[in-house]
Amino acid sequence: MRLFGIEPQTVTFPWGKMQVVSLGEEGRGRKLTYVPFQADYDINKRDYEVTVTRRGLPKITRCGIPTNAWIAKLSGNGTYTRGTHGTVYVLDKYVDNVFVVAYGYGAYGDAGRIGDWWEYLVTVKEPAVFLVRPAGGAHKIKRYYLVFDNEKVVRVDANMVGVAEEVIGIPLEDPDKLIHTGEGITELSNLIKKEGK
């Protein structure tokens, strides 16, 4: 699988250093998740995979067999604004092409109750279309699409939807309308597999 939005960082723990992908943040009203990245980082390689640790937690490794799928970090992180929720949706038509591997979330305010944003680590089979809703509200940060198709990822900003449709050949709606009605989209948090199910 290829990587999108992933830049592993080295974190020092009391027991040693580890290369990880971090999701969310630590603190009250927040959830920080580390996914071990146990491979050499090369954005051009296509042989990454998500496997599990001995305890059943996800980790990223390389298998030596290239595929056309993706491992992506998708984030609703935006800007501080009271009462906003930053997240990522997948268009319903593509729900079966997406699997949520891990997630975390951050928040604004000391108690984490002013606004929040979610981050997801997902595997993606092409084609798939995501709608990103950054925290902060549409008047501060515009919503946009991420289109995974033809072995590439294309960002389509809200004001370019009509033009982009002609080129990419995938119909897109006004993102603000989709978010307002909730029709035709599924928030990635709804795809999280609950433990024991």
N, C-alpha and C positions, 0 to 999 in steps of 0.2 A: 504494500500500500504506500501511497505517497503521503507526504505531510502537508498540512495547511494550518497556518496560524500557530505553529508550535516552535518555540525556541526554548529548549531545555536550559535550566539553570542549575548551578551547583549549590546545594544547601548544606550547611554544616549543622549536624545534629549532635547531641551529647555523645553518641556512640560512633560518629564518623561522618564523612561527607558522602553525598549521593547526588547524582544528576537526576533531576525531576522535572515534570511539567506540573505547575501549580495552578489550581482552580480556586477562585474565591479569595477570601482573606480570613485572618484569625480575629476573634473577638466576639463580644456579645452581639447576638442577632446575626452572626456570620458563620460560615462554614468553610474552612480551608482544607482542601484535599490535595495530597501529593500523589502523583502517579510516577513511579520509577521509570526512568528512561535509560535502559541498559543496552545502549548501542552507540556506535559512532554517529555523530550528527552530520548528515549530508542531505541538504534540501532537495538535491537532484535524484536521490535514490528512490526506488519504488518497491523495495523489499522489506518495509517495516511491517510489523504485525502487533496486535494486542494479544498478549498471553496472560496467564495468571501466576501469581506467586504461590508458594506452598499453602498460604492461608486463603487463597481464592481471590486475592485482590488483583486489579489489573496492573499490567506493566507493559512498556513498549520495548520491543526487541527487533532484531532483524533476522529474517529466515533465509535469505539468499534466493528467494523465488519472487520475481517481480509480479505485481498485479496492477489492475487499473482502478482499484478502490482507493479510498482516502482515509486517513486518520486526521481529524480536524479539531482544533480548539476554537469554539465559537463563543463570543462574549457579548453580553448586554451591558457591559461597563460603559458609562458615559460621563455625565457631569452631575454634580450635586444639585438637586432640586427636590424640594419637599413633595412627598407623595408620589414619586415616580417609581416605576418598576421596569428595569432593563432586563430584557430576555431575548430569546431566539425562538422562532416558530419554524416549522416545516410545512410546506404546502401539503394538504391532505393526500394529493395524488402520489406523493413520494414518501409517505410515512414508512412503507415497507422497505425502503432503501436505506433507512437510518437506524442505528442502534446507539443508545446512550451508554457509554462505557463508565463514565464518572462525571461528577458535577461538584460545584462549590458555589458559594454566593458571598457577596459582600454587601455592605450597607452604609448608609450615611447617618451621622449622629452618634453620640456616645453609646446609646442603648440600641442602636441599629434599627430605629423605628421611624426614621424620617423618610427614607426611600431605600430601595435595594436594587441589586443587579445580580444576575446569574451567569455562570460560565459552565460550558459543557465540553467534555471530550467525547467525540462521536466517531463511529465508523460510518462511511458513506459509500454506497454503490451508486454509480452514475445511471441515469440522471437523478439529480436532486436539487430542489430549490428551497433555500432558507430565507426567511424574512427576519432581519435583525432590527430590534427595537431598543436602541441605547437608552439608558436611564437619562433623564433630563427633560423629557418632553419633546414633542415634534417641533416646537417653536425654537428650541435651542440646538438640538441635534437631529438631523433628518434620518428617517428610517431608510433602509436599503436592503436589496436582495443580494444573496450570494448564490450563484448558479454553478453547480458542479456538473459539467458535461464536456464531452469530447476531450478528456484528459487535461482539462484546465478548469480554473475557478475564475469566474468573472463577477465583479461587483457592479451592480446596477443601482445607481442612486434614484430616488423617487422621481426627480425631474427628468430622468432619461428613460423611463419605462417604455413609452411609446416608440421611441427610436430603437432601443435595444431589442424589443420584440422582433422587429424586422430582421435584425442581424442574427440573433441567437435562435430564432424559431421556436421559442417557448413563450406561451402567453402569460403575461404578468398583469396583475391588477394594481390599482392605486394602493400603495401599502397602508396609508392612513385609513382608507375605507375598510380594508381587510381587518385591521386591528380593531377598528370601531365595531364592526359587525361580528367579528370572530368566526365568520363563515369561511370554510375552505382552508383553515389553518389549524395546526395543533401545536401548542406550546411544548417545547422539548421536555419540560418538567413532567408532563403527562406521560412521557414514554419511559420514565425511569422505572426499572424493574424493582418492585418491592421485595425485600428479603422474605424468604419463605414461600414465595409464589412462583 
